[in-house]
Amino acid sequence: MELQARSLWLVTEPLHAVCYFEERCRQLGRDLGLKGFWMGYFAARTAPLGAVEPAAATAVLGGFAPGMVARALPAAWSIVTPAHVLDERGSRAAHALRSIDPELEHTAAELLPPLQAIVDDAPATARPLFAANRALCDHADPVERLWQLATTVREFRGDVHQAVLADEGLDGCEALVLAAASGRVPKDTMREDRGWSEEEWAAATDRLRSRGLVDAYGDATHLGRLERERIEEATDRLADRLLHALPETETEALLHGLEPLVRRILAADVLPFPNPIGLPHLDEPVRRVPGS
């Protein structure tokens, strides 16, 4: 089942990620009067939690430098309410998906019941972004609801991934350094994308080097690559809980049903490759586990 858990990520992450990369979605923050993309990102990503403070947002999101989050929150809440951000986030994501797949309104009908069953059955304890997003899965618009369900599924995986990183003794910066060192995310842009200073990045690299996870050039060692594999396997194991609600045949049908939409999203060149979310370019059937 862990293979299917990874596959579920591969067919829900691109659906969710249009909200970060599609042009109109990227303009959300500026259109709402916020200062640029990142202020809009932090407001939109954390809005399901309410008007969250920066310390809590940093802990929940993982990977972002505290100062980067603090520049956006709580200032964003003095300009726009979480409810307004959520309305815009969902409607813009649905518009982006309809632009990519004009028939999605009809095919969504088959995808919604199994996704809803997954979301309804999954436990919320210690999964804050999942729990907060689950409360939003009641949209009348089927495409917006489809996007919200996919988002809720991906936030479940994100929550358990953060738990795995913490269990492995990696802080936010260290986790990014190791991911970049092993080629999972872009090495040349990841530091700035997540707001870490050169000094913080270098210090995290030194800590990983002392553990034998990166070499003198900042590349992952054999031990470091094994560590990354262990992190992904543990994430798959915990994310597998999502699929307990469905018989295996229904899980396969859901993965198969999402595949054409995912391929249309990738063909539309909305998502860049490589990308900071670590999503691989799928040149093979989406139900295969990507290489490390």
Disulfide bonds with the S-S distance in Angstrom:
none
